[in-house]
Amino acid sequence: MGQKRTGEFRADAVRIARTSGLSRKQVASDLGVGLSTLNKWVTAHRDSDFVSDKDLDFARKNERLRRENRMLKEERAILN
């Protein structure tokens, strides 16, 4: 039988899934929950305000930096 998670844990999981820039599969694995469970939590809390504007700004900046980093790695690989 599955482990019961607190509302706070679920809220944190949703916030991490929506702002970390990691895949949901990776977040689920890191938190020790099933991917389908994490997807259900995210869907259930889609309209909730678990993610602050500051977190969303951070997530956007993080994603931009990840894209830039990938580009730089590709360029470096081409030059080598």
FENNORCOR-V423362 format. One record per residue. N is the residue number from 1. SS is DSSP state (~ for helix, > for strand, _ for the rest). PSI is psi in whole degrees, -180 to 180 (999 if undefined). Layout:
((N:SS:PSI) (N:SS:PSI))
This chain:
((1:_:144) (2:_:158) (3:_:138) (4:_:128) (5:_:146) (6:_:161) (7:~:-36) (8:~:-42) (9:~:-46) (10:~:-43) (11:~:-43) (12:~:-40) (13:~:-43) (14:~:-44) (15:~:-45) (16:~:-45) (17:~:-35) (18:~:-19) (19:~:-14) (20:_:-24) (21:_:-4) (22:_:159) (23:_:156) (24:~:-34) (25:~:-44) (26:~:-43) (27:~:-46) (28:~:-44) (29:~:-46) (30:~:-35) (31:~:-9) (32:_:32) (33:_:161) (34:_:150) (35:~:-41) (36:~:-36) (37:~:-47) (38:~:-42) (39:~:-39) (40:~:-42) (41:~:-45) (42:~:-44) (43:~:-44) (44:~:-30) (45:_:19) (46:_:-40) (47:_:-2) (48:_:161) (49:_:50) (50:_:-19) (51:_:116) (52:_:165) (53:~:-37) (54:~:-43) (55:~:-39) (56:~:-41) (57:~:-43) (58:~:-43) (59:~:-42) (60:~:-44) (61:~:-42) (62:~:-45) (63:~:-41) (64:~:-43) (65:~:-36) (66:~:-43) (67:~:-45) (68:~:-42) (69:~:-43) (70:~:-44) (71:~:-45) (72:~:-39) (73:~:-41) (74:~:-43) (75:~:-42) (76:~:-40) (77:~:-37) (78:~:-39) (79:~:-22) (80:_:999))
